[in-house]
């Protein structure tokens, strides 16, 4: 049966992206081979959204937090660059941040029921 999920973030500068997840976000990791780091993800959930055919199969990464303002302040103090203003999407407060060498990912404070802590 399914034992986990493996998320891949493609990066033009994998070393910079790995350093961000390791040193800035402080995610625990293992070295799979010669610096090829695999990070422990925070508790996760999967949502399936309707899409046009051109977007079918596309995946996005959003990190979640309990207090978006406090999390943004903490990350800014570590040099994180936010690439969008906070948006109230109804289902949560949302922003985006830059991952060095790997583009942008989302960060949000959910207002919807969450599944990541279900047994």
Secondary structure as the mmCIF struct_conf table of DSSP 4:
data_model
#
loop_
_struct_conf.conf_type_id
_struct_conf.id
_struct_conf.beg_label_comp_id
_struct_conf.beg_label_asym_id
_struct_conf.beg_label_seq_id
_struct_conf.end_label_comp_id
_struct_conf.end_label_asym_id
_struct_conf.end_label_seq_id
BEND BEND1 UNK A 12 UNK A 13
HELX_RH_AL_P HELX_RH_AL_P1 UNK A 14 UNK A 19
HELX_RH_PI_P HELX_RH_PI_P1 UNK A 20 UNK A 24
BEND BEND2 UNK A 25 UNK A 25
STRN STRN1 UNK A 29 UNK A 31
BEND BEND3 UNK A 32 UNK A 33
TURN_TY1_P TURN_TY1_P1 UNK A 34 UNK A 35
STRN STRN2 UNK A 37 UNK A 39
HELX_LH_PP_P HELX_LH_PP_P1 UNK A 40 UNK A 42
BEND BEND4 UNK A 43 UNK A 43
HELX_RH_3T_P HELX_RH_3T_P1 UNK A 53 UNK A 55
TURN_TY1_P TURN_TY1_P2 UNK A 56 UNK A 57
STRN STRN3 UNK A 62 UNK A 64
BEND BEND5 UNK A 66 UNK A 66
HELX_RH_AL_P HELX_RH_AL_P2 UNK A 68 UNK A 77
TURN_TY1_P TURN_TY1_P3 UNK A 78 UNK A 79
HELX_LH_PP_P HELX_LH_PP_P2 UNK A 80 UNK A 81
STRN STRN4 UNK A 82 UNK A 82
BEND BEND6 UNK A 84 UNK A 84
STRN STRN5 UNK A 87 UNK A 88
BEND BEND7 UNK A 90 UNK A 91
STRN STRN6 UNK A 92 UNK A 98
TURN_TY1_P TURN_TY1_P4 UNK A 100 UNK A 101
BEND BEND8 UNK A 102 UNK A 102
STRN STRN7 UNK A 104 UNK A 110
BEND BEND9 UNK A 112 UNK A 112
TURN_TY1_P TURN_TY1_P5 UNK A 116 UNK A 117
#
